[in-house]
Amino acid sequence: MKPTAEQEALWQSVATMAVYGRDAVRTMRLIETDEVPKADDRGRRRVEGYTIAWEGRVLEDWTNIVGTLHGAASAWIVDTCTSAAMVAIHTDTFWGPPMMAGMTLSMELQYLHAAPLGTKLKIAVTILKCTETLAILRCEITDLETGKLFVVGNHLKTWKPLKAKL
């Protein structure tokens, strides 16, 4: 489904709150999103299988010494986009404030191919499993035009309600 202007505005407002990567976020555009499932009576959603995707480009600031997407930049993309997926599905009582994106427990990346400077990217996130306190997300960074897979990232996140102690 094509994202609404409201969904794009939410992406930009949340992602640019962080100082790190703020300029890079402004070059990324939300291009696809599943419909967010309705919340149940307790404010929870069944979101397993939910997908959302962005378009971006390998920027000079993201490259390594040989002019391809740096591993750290890939990790930032995976972290930022998987977190944005959790913000997209939150309610006040389910992955809601103040930790709407949750907190990282672990993040694992596989670097499969180099993405040269200027390459148009598709960054697709799927929520594989999501409970009240844990979420497992998968992020694939591919060539927007050819589908060539550059990076696969798996992100394990945790969330606690406002009144819980961390």
C-alpha positions as CSV (number, residue, x, y, z in Angstrom):
1,M,0.0,0.0,0.0
2,K,1.3,3.5,-0.8
3,P,2.0,5.5,2.4
4,T,-0.1,8.5,3.3
5,A,1.3,12.0,3.7
6,E,0.6,11.5,7.5
7,Q,2.7,8.4,7.6
8,E,5.6,10.1,5.8
9,A,5.3,13.1,8.2
10,L,5.4,10.7,11.2
11,W,8.5,9.0,9.7
12,Q,10.3,12.3,9.2
13,S,9.3,13.7,12.6
14,V,10.4,10.7,14.6
15,A,13.5,9.9,12.7
16,T,14.8,13.4,12.8
17,M,14.5,13.7,16.6
18,A,17.9,11.9,16.9
19,V,20.9,14.1,16.1
20,Y,22.9,11.3,14.6
21,G,21.9,10.6,11.0
22,R,19.3,13.5,10.9
23,D,20.5,14.7,7.5
24,A,20.6,11.1,6.1
25,V,17.0,10.5,7.2
26,R,15.8,13.6,5.2
27,T,17.1,11.8,2.0
28,M,15.0,8.7,2.7
29,R,11.4,8.4,1.6
30,L,8.7,6.0,2.8
31,I,7.5,4.1,-0.3
32,E,5.4,1.1,1.0
33,T,3.5,0.1,4.1
34,D,1.0,-2.5,5.1
35,E,-2.2,-1.3,6.7
36,V,-1.6,-1.1,10.4
37,P,-3.8,-3.8,12.1
38,K,-6.6,-2.5,14.4
39,A,-5.9,-2.6,18.1
40,D,-7.8,-4.9,20.4
41,D,-9.7,-3.8,23.5
42,R,-6.4,-3.6,25.5
43,G,-4.6,-1.5,22.8
44,R,-2.5,-4.4,21.5
45,R,-2.1,-5.3,17.8
46,R,-1.3,-8.5,15.9
47,V,1.5,-7.2,13.8
48,E,3.5,-10.3,12.8
49,G,4.1,-10.0,9.1
50,Y,3.7,-6.2,9.0
51,T,6.0,-4.7,6.4
52,I,7.2,-1.2,5.7
53,A,9.8,0.1,3.2
54,W,11.8,3.1,2.3
55,E,13.8,4.3,-0.7
56,G,17.2,5.8,-0.1
57,R,20.6,6.3,-1.8
58,V,24.1,5.4,-0.8
59,L,25.4,8.9,0.2
60,E,29.0,9.9,0.3
61,D,28.8,10.2,4.1
62,W,27.8,6.5,4.2
63,T,30.7,5.1,2.3
64,N,33.9,3.4,3.3
65,I,37.4,3.9,1.9
66,V,36.6,2.0,-1.3
67,G,33.4,4.0,-2.0
68,T,30.8,1.4,-1.0
69,L,28.2,1.4,1.8
70,H,30.0,1.2,5.1
71,G,29.0,-1.5,7.6
72,A,28.3,1.1,10.3
73,A,26.0,3.0,8.0
74,S,24.2,-0.3,7.2
75,A,23.8,-0.9,11.0
76,W,22.4,2.6,11.4
77,I,19.9,2.0,8.6
78,V,18.8,-1.3,10.1
79,D,18.4,0.3,13.6
80,T,16.6,3.4,12.4
81,C,14.2,1.6,10.0
82,T,13.3,-1.3,12.4
83,S,12.7,1.3,15.1
84,A,10.5,3.3,12.8
85,A,8.4,0.2,12.0
86,M,7.7,-0.2,15.8
87,V,6.7,3.4,16.0
88,A,4.3,2.9,13.1
89,I,2.4,0.2,14.9
90,H,2.4,1.5,18.5
91,T,-0.6,2.4,20.7
92,D,-0.5,4.0,24.1
93,T,-0.3,0.6,25.8
94,F,1.5,-1.4,23.1
95,W,5.1,-0.2,22.2
96,G,3.9,3.3,23.1
97,P,5.5,6.3,24.9
98,P,8.0,7.0,26.1
99,M,9.9,4.2,24.5
100,M,7.9,3.8,21.3
101,A,10.7,2.1,19.4
102,G,11.7,0.0,22.3
103,M,15.3,-0.7,23.2
104,T,17.8,-2.9,21.3
105,L,18.8,-6.2,22.9
106,S,20.8,-7.4,19.9
107,M,21.3,-6.7,16.3
108,E,22.9,-9.0,13.8
109,L,23.9,-8.1,10.2
110,Q,25.1,-10.1,7.3
111,Y,26.9,-8.2,4.5
112,L,26.3,-10.0,1.3
113,H,27.4,-7.6,-1.5
114,A,28.9,-4.1,-1.8
115,A,26.6,-1.2,-2.6
116,P,28.5,1.5,-4.5
117,L,28.1,5.2,-3.9
118,G,24.9,6.5,-5.5
119,T,23.1,3.2,-5.6
120,K,19.4,3.6,-5.1
121,L,18.3,1.4,-2.1
122,K,15.2,-0.2,-1.0
123,I,15.1,-0.8,2.8
124,A,12.3,-3.2,3.7
125,V,11.4,-4.1,7.3
126,T,9.2,-7.0,8.4
127,I,8.0,-7.7,11.9
128,L,8.6,-11.4,12.4
129,K,7.4,-11.7,16.0
130,C,6.0,-9.2,18.4
131,T,4.7,-9.7,21.9
132,E,3.9,-7.2,24.6
133,T,7.6,-6.9,25.5
134,L,9.8,-8.4,22.7
135,A,10.0,-7.9,19.0
136,I,12.0,-9.5,16.3
137,L,12.4,-7.6,13.1
138,R,14.2,-8.3,9.8
139,C,15.5,-5.6,7.5
140,E,16.7,-6.2,4.0
141,I,18.7,-3.5,2.1
142,T,18.5,-4.2,-1.6
143,D,19.2,-2.4,-4.9
144,L,15.9,-0.6,-5.7
145,E,16.2,-1.3,-9.4
146,T,17.6,-4.9,-9.6
147,G,16.6,-6.4,-6.2
148,K,20.2,-7.4,-5.5
149,L,20.5,-8.1,-1.7
150,F,23.2,-6.1,0.0
151,V,22.5,-6.5,3.7
152,V,20.2,-8.5,6.0
153,G,19.7,-7.4,9.5
154,N,17.9,-9.0,12.4
155,H,16.9,-6.8,15.3
156,L,15.7,-8.0,18.7
157,K,14.0,-5.2,20.7
158,T,12.4,-4.9,24.1
159,W,9.7,-2.6,25.4
160,K,8.4,-1.9,28.9
161,P,5.3,0.1,29.8
162,L,5.8,3.6,31.3
163,K,5.3,2.4,34.9
164,A,7.8,-0.5,34.6
165,K,11.3,-0.2,35.9
166,L,14.1,-0.8,33.4
